Amino acid sequence: MQYQGRDTMAVAKLDGSGRKILVVDDDLAIRVLLQAVLRRMKFEVELAEDGAAGLEKIGANGHYDLVLLDLMMPKLNGYEFIDRVGARLDGSRPHIIVFTAAGKRGVDKIPEDSICASILKPFDLDKFIDIIGECLTGAHETHPLSTRSGG
């Protein structure tokens, strides 16, 4: 993720007051960085180190407005998480943004209506915040699935 001096402008773009986000990634640095950025935008943020921990959080804490999900993780990967979260919530899925270094071929394995958006790692913070805003306001397109480049 490109995180430079523009962070003040980026976080001013979106007010997350009253909204809850779950960040699911096995990379501690990414979890901590996203938590810091999202909290500056007034989101309530919870973290999970893999898909299994993410499902536990959803089971224990209920509704999330958005899930930021890495696809490649140990234990329970992002693909398995997407499959199981719909079943656990009786088909009512949270908005999900996936991020991956695997490129478009990694995202093509996900059913079109299962996620809000995707972005490739490393990603630009401004573009990522724009995608979050689009997903939360419903301004996103789920058909057809489009993968955005990070930079």
N, C-alpha and C positions, 0 to 999 in steps of 0.2 A: 504494500500500500504506500502510495506517495503521500507523505504527511509533512508539509512544509509550512512556512510562515503564513499561508493562506487560511489556516484553520479558523481564524476568527471570523472571516467572511463566510466560510462554509457553514459553520455552526449557526450563524445568524439567519440562514435561509429557512430554518424549520423550527417550529416550536412544538416540542413533544409533550407538553404538559398534559397529564392525565392519561398518557399512553404507556403501555408496557411492552418491552422488547426482550426477547430471549436470544442470546448469542450462543450458538453451538459450534465450537471449533476446537480441535485438539491442540492448536498452537496457542500457548499461553500469551505470547506477545500480542497476537491479534485480538484475543479476548480482552485483554487489559486496555489496549489502544481503543478499540471500539467502545468499550464501557466508558472510558474517559470522554471521548468525543460525544457519545450519545447523552451522557449525563449533563454535559455542558449545554445540550439542547433541551434539557429538562425532561428527558425520558426516564422512566423507571426501567432499570436494566438488570437482568439476571443472566448468569453465565452457566454454561455446561460444557464439560470437556469432551463429550462425545454424544452420539445419538441416544444411547441408553440413558445417560444422565439428563439429556434434554426431555425425553419422554417422562422421566420421573418428575421433573419440574412441572411439566404440563399437567400430569396427574395430580400433583400436590397443590399447585397454585392456580389451576384453571386457565382462564382466558389470557392470551397474549395478542396484542394488536399486530405484531410482526415477529417472525422468526428469521434470524440471519443464520444461514446454515452452510457449513462447509460440506462438500460432498465426500471427500476422502478422509476418513477417520477410523481409528481402531474400534473394536467392540461392535458398535452399531453405526454403520456409515450413513451418509446423507440420504442415499437412495432408500435404504431400509427405514430410516426415520420418516421419510415422506409416506411410504407405504403404511406404516404403523400409526402415524398420527391421525390419519383420516379414520381408521378403524376405531381408535381410542376415543375420538371425539364424535362418533356416530356420523361421520361424513362432513362435519363442520370444521373445515381446516382454517387455521390462521393464515394470514398472508405470509408467504415464504419467499425470501430472496436467497438464492444459492450463489455461492462463490466457489470457484474451482480454478486450478491451474491446468486441468485436463483439456481445456479448450471446448469448442462446440460439440465435439463428439461425446464428451462427458455429459453435457446437458441434454443432448438428443435422446438419452436413455430415460428421461423423465417424462411421464405423461403430460401433455400440453396444459391441461387444466389444473395441474397440481401445484404450480408455483406462480408467483406474481412476476418475477424477473430473475435474471441471472447476470453475473458480472465475472469477468476473468481476473484472476490474480496475476500480478499485482495490480491493484486498481487505484484510480485517482479518487481522492476523498470527495471532491466536489461532485463528480459524476455519481458516486455512491450515495451521497446525501440526496441528490436529485431523484435517484431511483427509489429511495426510501419514501420520499415525499409523494411520488407518483403512486406507489403501492398503498400508502395510507389514505390517500384521497380518492382512490379508485380510478385514477387517470391512467392506469396501466393497461396494456394489452396482453391478454393471456393466449390469444389465438392469432396468428401462429406464434409459437415461442421464438423470441428473438434474443440472441446472446449479444450483450454489449461488451465491447473491448474496454479494457481498463485504461487505455491511454493513447 
